[in-house]
Amino acid sequence: MKLSDKITAFYYNRVKAQLFTLLGPSIGWLGLFFICPIMVMLIYSFARRGEYGTVEYIFSLKNYLQSFDPLYLMIYWRSIWIAALTTVICLVISYPVAYFIALKTDKKWKSLLLILAVVPFWTSFLIRTYAWMMLLRTEGLLNSLFLKLHIIDAPLKMLFTDWAVLVGLIYGELPFMILPLYASLEKLDTRLLEAAMDLGANRIATFLKVTVPLTKVGIITGIILVFIPSLGAFVTPDILGGAKSIMIGNLIQNQFVQRNQPFGASLSFLLTGLVLLLLWIGLRAGIKVEEK
């Protein structure tokens, strides 16, 4: 072997050893606390619930077939439309906010406005959800205010409805839409907007044909970051929706509370499969946008 080949092999082995040293702990951690639990859940999903909540390792597709019962399909549909509507409303609210912060605000104020956008993260999500419960209940602040102003004659039923869940999800997920939109708009070359207007495009045409296409990556990222957590949410539907607004996250939680781990595991894997599919679609859409 030539001396140059020996030197190359030496440095290659040295770099490989350093990579293993650096990545080994994280790979081991992920394997122990991420891959292993997933494999346990996968085994459970094909097992059967035994008496007194035990798990019998008699493998079949019964749990997956049961998950397509019409009763559960209604819950899936409710989860999808609430998550989709949450995403659309967050996008409609967040785009003007991100546009204003990125393109219409002086640099000295941008940091402050961004901090205000993420201030809700400084408080526990559970506490913020309970705060909405205090606002929306029959004796809550909103109903009391409306009654004092004589806008209504009797308290409105706002709590324990799908719309209460929607409000809670929008409030919780809004920052996840604002931040990626801001990141895309911040990189936008404003000279392109000026050029479009110089060529005869009005403000609406400039926005639809220049601004939106150039920020598609931020839009796609925001949609993914909002839709997927909203689809699997269980705290907000449980507190603000009650038993009438159960979503797939609550369904999975209830199965484990009732010690029906096999069925809960199968529902979890169906949700995981749907999330991975959506991530793949979002990734492909982002790649196509970057290629253009």
Helices and strands as residue ranges (DSSP letters): H 3-30, I 31-35, H 36-45, E 48-49, G 51-53, E 55-56, H 62-66, H 70-103, H 107-118, G 119-122, H 125-136, H 141-148, H 162-186, H 190-198, H 203-206, I 207-211, H 212-214, H 216-231, H 235-236, I 237-241, G 242-245, H 248-257, H 261-291
